[in-house]
Amino acid sequence: MKIQTILDQIDLRSMALPEFQRGYVWNRNQVKGLMDSLYRRHPVGSLLVWVTQTDNAPARGTEALAPGVVKLILDGQQRITSLYGIIKGKPPKFFDGNSSSFTGLYFHLDDEIFEFYAPMKMGDNPMWINVTELMKIGAGEAIKKIISITDLKGNITDYINRLNAIDSIKMIDLHIEEVVGEDKTVDVVVDIFNRVNSGGTKLSKGDLSLAKICAGWPEARDEMKKRLNKWKEAGFYFKLELFLRCITTITAGEAFFSALKNVDTPTFQKGIEQAEKSIDYLLNVISARLGLDHDRVLGSRYSFSLLVRYLAQKNWKLTDYREQDKLLFWYIHTFLWGRYAGSLESYLNQDLAAIEEIEGGLDRLIGLLRQSRGDLRLNEGDFKGWSRGARFYPLLYMMTRVCHTKDWESGIDLSAYMLGKTSSLQVHHIFPKALLYNHGYQKAEVNAIANFTFLTQDTNLKVSNKNPEDYLEKYAAMHPGAVESHWIPMDRNLWKVENYHEFLAARRVLLANAANDFIESLYAGNIPEMTAPMEDIAHRKVKLAAGGISSPEEEKLILDCAEWVENLNLPSGELSYELCDPETGEPLAVLDLAWPDGLQPGLSPPVALLIDESREVEDIVNKNGYLFFTSPYDLKHYVNREILGMVD
């Protein structure tokens, strides 16, 4: 079937996407590769579609399907969506993703390459042709424009042939394989989908379960996304699958999505409301009691699947603040020790069974933690990690908020500064990176957790890269007790760069002791109940810097990539780099891994690696002149090709 015909069938809704398909995930490099292959008439693979009755077809979108039968795309969504966007100049109705991946594609008539629009490079150069405009007006009109240009240096016949080659991409035939038959149920089709996509991302049981729910209630996904968008506006980014897991534990009392097969639509609708109410409560209390007031410091998201079930069983009325604090004690330890980082469903089911009988459920939960961990106390060795680790970074932020840590310039408790409200807290290297690198310390030492503290943006800028021997002495005199409140050892010899290792060792002891004191006070119920009303943080609307590392798995990918680049003797990347407005200093986005000065400082553009980030983050990075990559593979390809001049 010709590509143009496929696109027309999408407009007629006789071809669509199944509900269980994920959104559009291709990046610009993949789009360029597809167009280059089609331009050169290289094979780009066939499509696989599921031919099924329109009635009850689990298709994405709210528009009515064509009557009779519909073809649902199982394999080829990314290719067809990219072509639709380039040829029609807009995303298809079923689109869910980042349209900038296929917007603004240009072709160079002499070099025969595809690139995305760059004003400095292409603005006044008639050799760069807008591909979408060419597709819309046709090769004939485009050829007239080219002929009118008097300073063309190449062969006009070559230019005409090249324009025709691009325009005629619309008429290329793509082979379509069809899955047909009454026996081809959703379960069978998903199995087929996973087989043909063996090299890509598999459909999860959550995708399948949601597809079945949407077949009976098409608005289910949109209703869930409304809640996700509400929390996003409040500064918290949850994935659809996590929210579905919470609904599953509330409605079925189990971790496995397969339990939803027995959940009818009214029960699922009620489950959405109950899960929303529970998550709102958790965000409010975790923010108020632990100071974890934004997405980057919200650890152990999958523990929410257990917590929402516990709250629903208690009808959202805990006995008193002691029960609440004991619940928070359990929550903290789940992100410190990665309770759900491994076999999520197995551990979650074990924990759900522990609270099935609500009386004594919390003690049984904590008992299971002790059984797997032994001693729940932290020791100085636990703070030996480096980078902004997914577990101990939130702990350090929490301690800053709850232990009356003071700002060095103002002397005010940092608990008074809530992100998105009055000011923002920023990570500060106590020993500046440049100072440590100049003295021969390695990256893992420079970015040790024990070298981090949090300051307000103003104070962080004033301290900048000053030597701790100088600035710590100044602040110790200005506000007695302020330096100590950051668990910084007050032995002045430890503030010398040559004694950096001894400084880290001493600070790790102070951090461990302070953390144990606070966490154990939660368990013992020693902290007085809050007298001020709890802020409804789950419904706030704030502008926070979106993005950042959100899971141990993501962190490992990023750290491995950072190490790979460093082993090539290229500049070290900045982990969780905060991109700020150059004029106002306002944080715009948090980049997983960034080289603000480029991989060849002064010679190449700034570069960022963004893993599973939103379109918002990608747009911000793009507007600020960054090249960004959404996978380590693409970044490595760029490094090999553009920086090292190699073929990878």
Long-range contacts (C-beta under 8 A, 24 or more apart in sequence): 1-173, 1-174, 1-176, 2-170, 2-171, 2-172, 2-173, 2-174, 3-83, 3-87, 3-169, 3-170, 3-171, 3-172, 3-174, 4-87, 4-170, 4-171, 6-47, 6-80, 6-174, 7-80, 7-83, 7-84, 7-87, 7-88, 9-71, 10-80, 10-84, 10-92, 10-93, 10-94, 11-92, 12-66, 13-63, 13-64, 13-65, 13-66, 13-70, 13-93, 14-65, 14-66, 14-70, 14-71, 15-49, 15-70, 15-71, 15-72, 15-73, 16-57, 16-59, 16-60, 16-61, 16-65, 16-70, 16-71, 16-72, 16-73, 16-94, 17-59, 17-60, 17-61, 17-72, 17-73, 17-77, 17-94, 18-50, 18-57, 18-58, 18-59, 18-60, 18-72, 18-73, 18-74, 18-189, 18-211, 19-58, 19-59, 19-60, 19-210, 19-211, 19-214, 19-215, 19-221, 20-58, 20-186, 20-190, 20-193, 20-203, 20-207, 20-208, 20-210, 20-211, 21-60, 21-73, 21-74, 21-77, 22-201, 22-203, 22-207, 23-95, 23-96, 23-97, 24-77, 24-78, 24-81, 24-91, 24-95, 24-96, 24-97, 24-98, 24-101, 25-78, 25-97, 25-201, 25-630, 26-78, 26-81, 26-82, 26-101, 26-102, 27-101, 27-629, 27-630, 27-631, 27-634, 28-100, 28-101, 28-102, 28-116, 29-629, 29-634, 29-637, 30-78, 30-82, 30-101, 31-82, 31-86, 31-101, 31-102, 31-105, 32-105, 32-114, 32-115, 32-116, 34-79, 34-82, 34-83, 35-82, 35-86, 35-105, 35-114, 35-131, 35-169, 36-113, 36-114, 38-169, 38-172, 39-107, 39-112, 39-114, 39-165, 39-166, 39-169, 41-172, 44-79, 44-174, 45-76, 45-79, 46-76, 46-174, 46-175, 46-176, 46-177, 47-73, 47-75, 47-76, 47-79, 47-80, 47-174, 47-175, 47-176, 47-177, 48-73, 48-74, 48-75, 48-76, 48-176, 48-177, 48-178, 48-179, 48-192, 48-196, 49-73, 49-74, 49-176, 49-177, 49-178, 49-179, 50-74, 50-178, 50-179, 50-184, 50-189, 51-178, 51-179, 51-180, 52-184, 56-215, 58-186, 58-211, 58-212, 58-214, 58-215, 59-94, 60-94, 60-96, 61-93, 61-94, 62-218, 62-219, 62-222, 63-93, 71-176, 71-178, 74-179, 74-189, 74-192, 74-193, 74-196, 75-193, 75-196, 75-197, 76-174, 83-169, 86-131, 86-132, 86-135, 87-132, 87-135, 87-169, 87-170, 88-135, 89-132, 89-135, 89-136, 97-615, 98-615, 98-618, 98-619, 99-615, 100-615, 100-618, 100-619, 100-622, 103-132, 104-130, 105-130, 105-131, 105-132, 106-130, 106-131, 107-131, 107-134, 107-162, 107-166, 109-146, 109-154, 109-159, 109-162, 109-163, 110-153, 110-154, 112-162, 126-152, 129-163, 129-166, 131-166, 134-163, 134-166, 134-167, 135-166, 135-167, 135-169, 135-170, 138-167, 139-163, 139-164, 139-166, 139-167, 139-168, 142-167, 186-211, 186-212, 186-215, 204-241, 204-257, 205-256, 205-257, 205-258, 206-240, 206-241, 206-244, 206-245, 206-257, 207-241, 208-257, 209-244, 209-248, 209-257, 209-258, 209-260, 209-261, 210-240, 210-244, 212-260, 212-261, 213-260, 213-263, 213-265, 213-268, 216-265, 217-265, 217-268, 217-269, 220-268, 223-269, 223-272, 224-272, 227-272, 227-275, 227-276, 227-279, 230-538, 230-539, 231-279, 231-283, 231-538, 233-540, 233-541, 233-542, 234-283, 234-537, 234-538, 234-539, 234-540, 234-541, 234-542, 235-293, 235-294, 235-295, 235-419, 235-420, 235-540, 235-542, 235-544, 236-283, 236-294, 236-295, 236-298, 236-538, 237-295, 237-546, 237-550, 237-614, 238-279, 238-301, 242-301, 242-302, 242-304, 242-305, 243-275, 243-279, 245-302, 245-305, 246-275, 246-278, 246-279, 246-304, 246-305, 246-308, 247-271, 247-272, 247-275, 248-305, 249-305, 249-306, 249-308, 249-309, 249-348, 249-352, 250-274, 250-275, 250-278, 250-308, 250-309, 250-312, 253-309, 253-352, 253-356, 254-349, 254-352, 255-305, 255-344, 255-345, 255-346, 255-348, 255-349, 255-352, 256-345, 256-349, 274-308, 274-312, 275-308, 277-316, 278-304, 278-307, 278-308, 278-311, 278-312, 278-316, 279-304, 279-308, 279-538, 280-536, 280-538, 280-539, 281-311, 281-316, 281-538, 282-307, 282-308, 282-311, 283-537, 283-538, 284-534, 284-535, 284-536, 284-537, 284-538, 285-324, 285-328, 285-534, 286-328, 286-331, 287-535, 287-537, 288-530, 288-534, 288-535, 288-537, 289-324, 289-325, 289-328, 289-402, 289-530, 290-328, 290-332, 290-398, 290-401, 290-402, 291-397, 291-398, 291-400, 291-401, 291-402, 291-415, 292-394, 292-397, 292-398, 292-401, 293-401, 293-418, 293-419, 293-420, 293-537, 294-419, 294-420, 294-544, 295-544, 295-546, 295-548, 295-550, 296-393, 296-548, 296-549, 296-550, 296-576, 296-590, 297-393, 297-394, 297-397, 297-398, 298-394, 299-332, 299-334, 299-335, 299-336, 299-390, 299-391, 299-394, 299-395, 300-331, 300-334, 300-335, 300-339, 300-340, 301-550, 302-340, 302-344, 302-348, 303-330, 303-331, 303-334, 303-335, 303-339, 303-340, 305-348, 306-348, 306-351, 306-352, 306-355, 306-365, 307-331, 309-352, 309-355, 310-355, 310-358, 310-361, 310-362, 313-355, 313-358, 314-358, 320-529, 321-525, 321-527, 321-529, 321-530, 322-525, 323-362, 325-522, 325-523, 325-525, 325-527, 326-362, 326-366, 326-522, 326-523, 326-525, 327-362, 328-522, 329-366, 329-519, 329-522, 329-523, 330-362, 330-365, 330-366, 330-369, 332-395, 332-398, 332-519, 332-522, 333-366, 333-369, 333-373, 333-376, 333-519, 334-369, 335-390, 335-391, 335-394, 335-395, 336-378, 336-382, 336-391, 336-392, 336-395, 337-369, 337-372, 337-373, 337-391, 338-391, 338-552, 339-369, 339-372, 341-552, 366-523, 377-516, 377-520, 378-512, 378-515, 378-516, 378-519, 379-512, 380-505, 380-508, 380-509, 380-511, 380-512, 381-508, 382-512, 383-449, 383-450, 383-507, 383-508, 383-511, 383-512, 384-448, 384-449, 384-450, 384-508, 385-448, 385-449, 386-443, 386-444, 386-445, 386-447, 386-448, 386-449, 387-447, 387-449, 387-555, 387-559, 387-575, 387-576, 388-427, 388-452, 388-549, 388-575, 388-576, 389-449, 389-555, 390-549, 390-550, 390-551, 390-552, 390-554, 390-555, 391-552, 392-449, 393-449, 393-452, 395-515, 396-449, 396-452, 396-453, 396-454, 396-511, 397-425, 397-454, 399-487, 399-511, 399-514, 399-515, 399-518, 400-425, 400-453, 400-454, 400-486, 402-518, 403-485, 403-514, 403-518, 404-485, 405-453, 405-454, 405-485, 405-486, 406-479, 406-481, 406-482, 406-485, 407-455, 407-456, 407-459, 407-482, 408-455, 408-459, 408-463, 408-475, 408-478, 408-479, 408-482, 408-483, 409-456, 409-458, 409-459, 409-462, 409-475, 409-478, 410-456, 410-459, 411-478, 411-479, 411-482, 414-454, 414-455, 414-456, 417-456, 419-542, 419-544, 420-540, 420-542, 420-543, 420-544, 421-542, 423-456, 423-457, 423-458, 424-456, 424-457, 424-545, 424-587, 425-454, 425-455, 425-456, 425-457, 426-454, 426-455, 426-456, 426-457, 426-460, 426-578, 427-452, 427-453, 427-454, 427-576, 428-452, 428-453, 428-454, 428-455, 428-459, 428-460, 428-463, 430-468, 430-486, 430-488, 430-503, 431-468, 431-497, 431-500, 431-503, 432-464, 432-465, 432-466, 432-467, 433-465, 434-465, 435-465, 435-467, 435-497, 436-497, 436-500, 439-497, 439-498, 439-500, 441-500, 443-566, 443-572, 445-500, 445-501, 445-504, 447-575, 448-504, 450-504, 450-507, 450-508, 450-511, 451-504, 453-486, 453-488, 457-585, 461-585, 467-497, 468-495, 468-497, 469-495, 469-496, 469-497, 487-511, 487-514, 544-587, 545-578, 545-579, 545-587, 545-588, 545-589, 545-590, 546-589, 546-590, 546-613, 546-614, 546-616, 546-617, 546-620, 547-589, 547-590, 547-591, 547-592, 547-610, 547-613, 547-614, 547-617, 548-576, 548-590, 548-592, 549-575, 549-576, 549-592, 549-611, 550-612, 554-592, 554-611, 554-612, 557-611, 557-632, 558-592, 558-593, 558-609, 558-611, 558-632, 560-632, 561-593, 561-609, 561-632, 561-635, 561-636, 562-593, 564-632, 564-636, 565-599, 565-635, 565-639, 568-639, 568-644, 570-599, 570-639, 570-643, 571-595, 571-597, 571-599, 571-601, 573-609, 577-608, 579-620, 579-621, 579-624, 579-626, 588-620, 588-624, 589-616, 589-617, 589-620, 589-621, 590-617, 591-617, 591-621, 591-626, 594-626, 599-639, 599-643, 600-643, 604-642, 604-643, 607-635, 607-638, 609-635
